[in-house]
Amino acid sequence: MPLRKIIAILSIASCSLPAIADDGPPVTPYRPSVSSPAQLPAPGQLELELGGLSMKTNEERRDSVPYQFKLAFSENWGILLGGDAYVWQRDPDNRISGFGDTSITLKRAFLIDDSTAFGLEFTSRMPSSKDKLGSAKADYTLNGIFSKDIGDFHLDMNLNTTRIGAPDAETGRSLTGISSSLSTSLSEKWGVVGELSGTHQSGTPNNALFLTALTYSPSKRMTIDFGLAKGLNKDSPDWAVFTGIVVPIANFW
């Protein structure tokens, strides 16, 4: 089963990661929520986010291994490279697998104070996958971010618009997305996150999703997550389960 393959890939990848010293800067996880924080990782520290995702929508199942590399040049500028390392997709009539699309993001953070930040992301999603596993043409996304610490809670809100390179027939070329996540610590090592998100595209029904996850940080240099998401209407994914890890893999300066 693909889910077993995903777990095996994550286990092998985790064992292959270099030893992580505890004296470096902490990681800045962007996963597992849809929302991105405005803040960037520590400048010069290359971080890897690697996960497994299994999703069911009506009669279709999709399993994937999402990844993302994050590198900040300063507190205000950074770059992200990510996508799906591999995808398994199947429905009653067809099965297909292969590499997924690849995205590159230029990110600008506007740090207001220690608890408040705004951010902008410009993303180009390149069609590096097989047909039906991703986009047929490049998609471009502009994402606006607001992040705020409110007492013991951290809030991330995203509003974005995507220009779809190859929209389906009789559907709009623009896709609007909105999401809001709230996270907090349960203890020194455990945390929890909850999120609501949704999208709108003319010619197709809106969808909405609720996500919840637990995070475990054995040290400030590693965070592991696992959780689930549930569609809130009949046109959203039925459910999704996921797990992942965030670690630094190099320090360039």
N, C-alpha and C positions, 0 to 999 in steps of 0.2 A: 504494500500500500504506500502511496506517496507520503502520507503523514509519517510513516516509519522511516522513509528515506530522509525526510526533513530532519527528524530527530537524530538520525545517524550523521547527517552532514553537520549539524550544529555541534554534536559531540566531538567529531573529528576536528572541526575548526577550533573549538575551545581548547582541545588538547594541544593544538599546533600553535596557539598564541604564545608570544614570548612571556617570560616571567615579568610580573607587574610589581614594581617597587612601590612602597606606600608613601614615599617622601616626595612624590611629584604632585602636580596640580590635580584636583578632582575632575572627574568626567562631568560632562554636561549632557545628560540624556535628552534626546528629542523623541524617541519612541517611549511608550507604545501608543500614545494618543495620536489622533489625526492632527491636532493643533501643534504648531511649532512654537517654541519660546522665542522671544526677541533676542535673548542673550546668545553670544557665541561661546565656543569652547575656549580654554586658555590659549592665548596666542602661541603658535609654534607647535602645539601638541596635536598630532594626527590621531583622531579617534575613529574607531570602527564600531558600527552598529550592525548586528547580524541577527536575523530572526527566522522564525517559521510561522506561516499563516495558512490556515485551512478555512475555506469559506464555502457556504452553500447558498445558492440563489435559485429558487424553484427546483428544476431538475438538473441544474448545472453545479458541478463541484470544481473548485479551483484551489490548488495547493501551491504555495510558492515559498521561495527563500529570499526575502527582501534584505538588502544591505545598504549601507550608507557610510561613506568616508566624510569626515568633517575636519576642516583645517581653517583656523583663523589667522589672518596676517597681523591683526591688531584687535583691540577690544571692539572696533567698529566695523571691520571688513573681514569677510570670510568666504569660503567656497565649499560647496557640498557636491559630492558625486555619488549617485545611488541608482537603485533600480531593483529588478528581480534577477538574482543570479540564475535561477531556474524556475520553471513553471510547469505544473501538470494540470491540464484542464480536460474535463470530460462531461458529457451529457449522454442521454440514451442513444444518440445517433453518431457520436463522434468522440474520439480521444486524440489529444494532441499534447505534445510537450516540447520544451526547448528553452532557450535563453529568453529572458524578458527584455523590455525596453530599458533604456539608460537615460538618466536625467542629470543635468548639471545645473547648479544653482549658485548665483551670486547673491550674497547676503550683506545687508547693511543694518547695523544696530545703532539705535539712538538711545544712549543711556541717560536717563533723567536724574536718577539718584540710585541709592543702593536697593530700593524696592520697586522701582518703576522703570520700564523701558518700552520703546516702540521699535519696530523692525520692518524692513522691506525685503522681500525675496523675489528675484526674477529667475524663473526656471525654464529651461528648454528640455523637453522630453523627446529624445531621439528614437525613431522606430528601428531598434536593433533586434526585435523579436520576429518570430514567424507570424504569418497572417493569423488573425483571430486571437493571438496571445497578447496583443498590445495595439498600439496606434499604427495606422497605415502611413501616416505622415507626421511630421513634427508638430507637437503641441507646445504652446507658450503660456506660462502662468505668471501673474503678478499677485503676490500675497502680502497683505498688510497685517501686522501683528501688534497686539498690545499685551504686555505682561506686567503683573502687579502682585507683590506680596501683601496679603491682607491677614495680619495676625499670624496664625500658624498655617495658613493656607497660601497656595500659589495659584494664580489665575493666568491662563493663556487664552486669548481670543484671536481668531484668525478670520479674515474676510478676503476672498480671492476670486479672481476671474481668469478663466482659461480660454484661449482661442484654439479651438479644435482644428487640427489640420485636415482631417478627413471625417467629418460628421456623417452619421447615418442619414439615409434619405428621409426628407421631410422633418429633420430636426435642426435646431439652431446650431450656429457655429460657436456660440459662447456658452460656457458653463460657469455658473456662479456657485461658490461653496462658502459655507460659514460653519464655524466650530467654536466651542468653548469648553475648556477643560479646567478642572479644579483638583488639585493634589495637596496631600498633607502627609506628614510623618506620623506613623503609629508608634514607633520606637526609634532607637538609635539606628537600626538597620532596616526596618520595614517601613513601607509607605503604601499609600493607596491613591488611585486616581479615578475620577469619573468624568465622562465627557458626553456632550450632545453635539451632533454634527448633521449636516444635510447639504443637498445640492439641488440646483434648479437649472433646467435646460429646456428651452422651448421645444415643443413637439414630443416631449417625453414626460412621464409623471415625475413629480418630486420624490426624493427619498430622504429618509431620516434614520439616524443610527444612534443607539446608546452603547457606550463602551465603559467597561470597568476593568481594573487591573490591580494586581499587587506587585510591588517592587521590593527587591531584596538586595542590599548593598553590603557584601561582606567586608568591603573597605571603600574608602572614598574614590578608589580608582576602578571600581567595577560595579555595575548595576545589572541585575537580572530581573526580567519581568515575565509575567504570565497572566492571561486574562481572557475575556470573551467580549463579544459585541453582538447586539441583537437589533434587527430591523424593527422600526416603529410603525411601518405601514406595509401593505402587501407588495409594493413596488421596490422595497429595499431588500438587501440581502437577508435571508432567513436568520442566519447566525454565522459567527466566525469565532474561531479560537486561535490563540497565538502565544508565542513565547519568544524571548530574545535576550541578547546580552549587549552591553556597551562597555568597551575597554579602550585604553590608549594603546597604540601600537608603535609609536615613534615620537621622539621630541627633536624637532629640527633647530630650535633656538630657545 
